[in-house]
Amino acid sequence: MDTSTEELKIGARMDALTTNKEHKKLFAYIGAGAMIDAYDVYIAAGVSAALVSTGFAGVNEVAVFMSMTFFGMLLGAATAGFVGDKFGRRMSYQINLLVFAVAGFGAALAPTFEFLVGTRFIMGIGLGAELVLAAAILGEFVPPRSRGRWTAFLGILVNSGLLFASAIGALVISNFGWRWMFVIGAVLAVIVWIARTRCPESPRWLVVRGRLPEAQAIVERFEKHSATTLETHPPAPAVEAAESKDTVKRPFWQLVVLGTVVTVGVNMFVYGFISWMPTFFVEQGIDVSSSLAYTTAMALGAPGGGLVCLLLINRLNRRTAVVTFSIIVIPLGLAYAAAQSIVMIVIIGIALVTAIYTLVTFVLYSYMPELYPTRYRLRGTGISYTFARGASIVVPFVMSGLFVSFGIFGPIGFVCAMAVCMIVVVFAIPVETRGRSLEDIS
C-alpha cells in the first residue's frame, strides 16, 4: 500500500466534507479542554498577587512559581508532540488532561511554598501539552474552507480563559482564598477527561501509521452526516498555479524557525506582560481586590481579540494579519506605559490586550499549526511551543528586573522588541497557509 497516496485520498475525503454534528462534537471536546487549560494557566496572575499580599511568597518567589510552571509546560510541549505523532493524538490528549487535574488537587492542598511550586511544575507538564494538541487536531478534521473560522472559534474559547480566570479570581480569591482556584480547575478537568474518552482518533494520523481501515471507518462516520462527500462533489481538475514566494514548499527547518519565532513572540506578550498585570498593580500600591478588578476589565480584550480574528480570518492572509497586529501592538504598548490615570490605563489596556489576543488567535490556532506536514505536525508544533515555554521560564525574571529598574516602561519595551522580531521573521520566511489543503501545504 502506498501510504502517501492513501494519505492524499483520506485528506481529500476529509476536505470535501461539510462541517456537521461530528465536527461540532469534536470541537466541544477540544474546546472544553483548551478553555480549562487556559483557565489553569491564567490563574497564575491572580494567585501570584494573592501569594504576595498574604505573605505566602515574595515577588522573587512568585517569579520562581511562574518559571517552574513554564518549565513544566516546556516538558509537556516537548513530549506531547512526540507522543502524539508516535502513539496517536487521542492518547496524548487524554494523558495531559489527567496530569494537570491530579496535580491541581495537590496544589490546592500545598502546605508550603516549595510544595506548591512542585505541584505547579507537574501541572505545567499537562498544561503545556494541551494547547500543542488542540489546534493541530482540530485542523486535521475541519476542511480548508472552514478551518480558519473554526480555529478562530477555538481561539475565542481559549482567550476567554483569561476573562474566566480573572472574573473567578476576583470573586473567589478575595472571599475564599487562592487554593480554591486550583480546586475549580481540577474538578472541571476531570469532567472533561471523562467526556473526552469518546473523542475519535485523527484519520490523517491513522493512515500515515498504516492503519487505513480505522481511518476509513472514522471518515465514513463523518461522511454520513455531511451534505457533500468526495464522490458527490469531486474537486475540480488541478490547474498548476503560478508559483509565488509564499506558496513555495519550504525546508522543515525554515518552518520550525518561522513557527518558533511567532510562537515565542505571542507567548512573551501573554506571559511577559498580561500575566504580570495584577502583580504590577499591587507593587504600585493598589490593593489586591482593586488590582484583580482592573485586570478583569482589561481581560475583556482577550475574547475581543478572538472575535476580531474571527471577523478577519477569511479576509486577511495569515502573514498579513501577523504583521499588521504586531505593528499595532507597538504604539498601544507605548501609550499604555505613558498613561497616568487609572481610567486611561484600563481603556488603553483593553485595546492592547485585544490586539495581543488577535495575534495570539491568528498565530497559535491558525497559522502555526498549519505550517507543518501531518507526519511531523505535532512534533513541529511541539518544538515551537517548547522554545516558547523555554523563553517563558526566563521571562518572569526578566520582567521583574525590568519593572524594578524602569517601571512599566521596561516590560512594555520588551513586548515592543518582540513585535519587531516577529515582523522581521515573517517577512524573511514567507509562507502563506490560508485556504490551502494540509496535504498541499505539506
N, C-alpha and C positions, 0 to 999 in steps of 0.2 A: 504493500500500500504506500503510495506517495503521500507522505504526511503533509507536505506543503500544498499539494493540490487539494487534499481534503480540507485543510485549514481554510483555503480560499473559498471552498464551497460552503462550509459551515458559516464563515464570515458573511458571505453573500446572502445566505438564507436569513441570518440574524438582521442584516442591514435592510432586507426587503420588508420586514415586519412593520405593521403599525403598532405604536405603543398601546398596550392593553392591560387587563387586570393583573396579568402575571408580572408585567413590568412594575405596576403600582405596588404589588405586594413586596417585590424585591426592594423597591425604593423605601417602603416603610421599614423593612428590616435594617437596611443600611442607614437610613436617615435617623432612626431612633438611636442606634448605637453611636453614630457620629455626633449627635447632639449631646448625648450623655458624656461622651469623651470630651467634647468642648467644655461642657459644664465643669467636669473634674479638672481640666487644665486651668480654666479661668478662676476657679475658687481660690487659686494661689494668691490672687491680688487681695481679696478681702481677708482671707485667712492671715496673710503676711502682716497686713495692717493691724489685725487683732492681736497677733503674737507680739508685735512691738508695743501696742498700747497696754497690754496686760502684763508685760514684763516677762512673758514666756520665752521671748527671744529679742535680741537687738537687731539693728539694721544690718550689721555684718553677718549675723547668724541667719537672717532672712535671705541674704544673698546665697548662703550655703544651702538653705532649704530649696530655693528656686533652682540652683545649679544642679543639685542632686536629682531633682525632678527631671531636668533636661538630660542628665547623664543616663537615667533610666530610659527616657524617650529615645535617646540615641541608640541604645542597645535594642530597644523594641523595634525601631525603624530598620536597623541593620538586619535583624534576624527575621522580621516579618516578610521582607521581600524574598529572601532565600527560601524560607519555609513555604510561602505562598506559591512560588514558582516550582518548587520541588514536590511538595505534598498536596498542594491544592489550596485554592483561595478560601474555601469553606473551612477547612481545618484551622488554618492560620487565623481566620476571622474569629472563630469561637474561642480559641485559646486566649487571645489577648483580652477579650472582654471579661473572662473569668478571672484573669490575673488581677486586673485593677479593681474588680469587685471585692475579692477577698482581701487585698491589701488595703482597700478603703475602710473596711471594718476595723482592721488593725490600726490605721491612722487615727480613727475616732477614739480608740482606747489608749493612745500613746501616753505613758506615764512621764516620759522625759522628752526633751527636745531631740536628743540623739535617736530615740526610738521612732519619733515622728519622721525624722529625716530618712531613716532606714525604710520605713513602710512607704514613704512617698517615693523613694527610689524604685521600689518594686512596682508601685502604681504606675510610675513613669514608663516602665517596660511595656505594660499593656496599653497605656495611653499613646505611646509613640507608634505602636503597631497599627492602631485603629484607622488613623487617617491615611496611612500609607495604602491601605487596602480599599477604603471606601470608594473614592472617586474612580480608581482603576477598575474595580469590579463593576461598578455601575456602567462605566464606559464600554465594557465588553458585552453588555446586554442591549444597550439602547442604540437604535440606528443613528447614523450620522446626522440626518436632518433634524433629529430631536435631541441629540446628545448635549449640545450646548445649553439648551433650556433646562434639561433635567439635572445636569451637573450644577447649573446656577441655582436651581431649587435646593439642591443638597448644600450648596454654599450658604444659602439663606438660613437653613436649619442650623448648620454649624456655627455661623456667625451669631445666630440668636442665642447660642450658648453663653456668650459674654453678657447679654442683657439678662438672660435667665439666671446666671450665677450672681450678677450684680444685684438684681432685684431680690433674690432669695437671701443673699448675704446681708443686704440692708435690713431685712426683716428678721432673719434667724440669728445672725451673729450678735446683734445688739440685745436680743431678748433671751437667747438660749445658749450662746457661745459658739465658737468656731468648730467644735467637734461634730456638731450636727450637720455641718456642710458635707463632711465625708460620709456620714450615715446615709444621707439622702441620695448621693451619687451611687453608693454601693447597692442600695436596695433597687434603684432603677436599673442598674446594670444587670443584676440577677434576673429581673423580669424580662429584659430584652434578650438575655442569653437563652432563656427557656424558649422564647418565641422564635429565635433565630435557628433553632435546631431544624426547622423546615426550609431553610434557605438553600436554593439549588447551587450546584457547582457551575462554574463558567464553562459553557460548551467549547469556547475558543481554547481554554486551557486543556480540556479533556482531549481534544483532537490533536493538539501538539504533543501530548503524552501518549498518543496512540490508542486512546480509549474512544474510538469512533462510535460504537453502538450507544454508549452512555451519552455522548454529545448529541447524537441524533435524537435520542429519546427526549432530552430536555428541549431541543429546538422544536420538536413536534408538539410538545406541551405548550410552547409559546405560540406556535402557528395555529393551534386550534382556536385561539381567541383573537387572532389577527384578521383585519379586514383584507389584507393583502399578504401574499407569500411570493417566493421567488418564482413559482410556477405560474401564478396568475398575473404577476407583474415583473417579468424578467427585465434586467437592466438594458438600457439602450446600448447598441453596439459601441464598443470603445472607440473613441476618436483621440488620436495622440495629440495631446495639448502641447503648446509651446512651453519649453522648459524655462522656468524663471528661477531666480536665485533662492526664493523662499519655498520652492517645491522640490528642489534637488535633494535626493536622499543623502543624509549626512552620516559620517562615521559615528559609531556608537559613542566614542569618547567626546565628540563635539556635542552630542545630545546630552551627555552627562554634565558637561561644563555648563551648557545653557540652562538645563533643568535645575542644576545645583545652585547657580548664582541667583536665579529668580526666586527659588525656594528659600534660600538663606536670607535674601532681601526682605521678603514679606514676613518671615519669622522674626527678623530683627525689629521690624515695625511693631509687631504684636508683643513680643517678649522683651524688647528693649525699651519700649515706651508704654504701651497700653497696660501691660500687667503691673507696671510700677505706678500708675496714676494714683491709687489710694495712698500708697506709701509716700509719694511726693507731697500730697496734700497734708498728711499727718506731720511730716517733717517740717512743713511750713507753718505749723501751729494750728491747723484745723482739726477739730475732734473727729473721731472715727465715724460717728453716725453721719455727720455732715459730709465727710470725705466719701463715704460709700454712696450717699445720695447724689453728690455731684458726678461721681463715676457712673452711676446708674443712668443719669441723664445723658451723659456723653456716650454711653453704650448704645443708645438708640441708633447711633450711626452704624453699628455693626450689621443688624438686619437691613438697615437702609442701604449699605454698600452692596449687599446681596441683591436687593431689588434693582439698584442701578445696573448691576451686572446683567440681571435677567432682562432688563429693557434693551440692553445694548449687545447682548451675546450673539444675536444673529444679524446685527448691523455692522459691527466692528470686527475686523480681523483680530485674532488674539494678540499678535505683536503690536498692532496699533494701540490696542487697549492698554497693554502693559506700559508702553512708553508714555502714552497720554496721562495716565493716572500717576505714574512715577513723577512726571513733571508737576502735576497738580499738588502732590504731597509737599513739595519743597516750599512754595510761598505760604501755604497753610501752616506748615510747621513753624516757620519763622514768625508768622503773625500770632500763633498760639504762645510762643515764648515771650513775645513782646507785650501781650495783653496784660492789663493792670487790674481791671475789675473782675470779680468772680463771674459776673454775668457774661462779659466778653470771653472769658476763659472757657466757659461752658458752651457758648454759641460756636466759637471757633473750634473748640474741641469736638463738638458733634460733627462739624464739616470735615475736620481732619480724620476722625475715626471713620466717617463714611467713605472718604477717598481711600484710606488704607484698606478697608474691608472690601471695597470694589476690586482693588488689586489682589487681595487675598483670594477672593472668589474666582477671578479670572485665572490666576496662576495655579492655585492648589487643586482646584476642582475641574478645570477645563484644560488649560494649556499644558501644564507639566505632565499629567498622566497620559495625554495623547501623544507625547513625543516618542515613547518607547515601543518597540515591537512586542507582540504578545509573549514570545518566548522569554523575553527579559523584562517585561513591563514592571513587574513588582520589584525585581532587583534594581532596575533603573530608578524607579520611584523611591525605593528604599535607600539607595545610595544618596539621592538628592536630599531626602529627609534626614539621613544620618549626618551629613555635613551640616545641615541646618540645626539639628539638635546639638551637634558638637559646638557650633558657634553659640548656641543658646546657653551652654554651660558657662562660657566665659563672659557673656554679655551682662549678667547681673552684677559682676564685679566691676566691669567697665562702666555700667550705668551709675552705680553707687559712687564710683570715683569721680566721674564727670559731674554728677549732681553736686557732690561736696565741693568740687573745685570751681564750677562755673554756674551752679544753679540750674534751672530748667533749660538754659541755652545749651548746656553740654549734651544731654540726651537728644535734644532736637537736632543739634548739629550732626550727631551720629546718624540719625534717621535720614537726614538730607543727603549725607555722603553715600549711604546705601542705595538711595533712589538713583543717584548719578551712576553708580556701578551697574545697576540693573539696566539702565538705558543704554550704556556703552555695550554691554554684552549682547543684548537683544539686537542691536544694530550689527555687531560683529559676526554673529552666527544667526543668520536669518532663516527661521523655519516657521512656516505657517501651517496650522492644522485644522482650521475652521472648515466644517462641512466635508471633510475627507474621510474615506473609509480607513479604519485602523490598519487593515492589510495594505492599503495604498501608502499610508504614511510609513509603514514598516519596510 
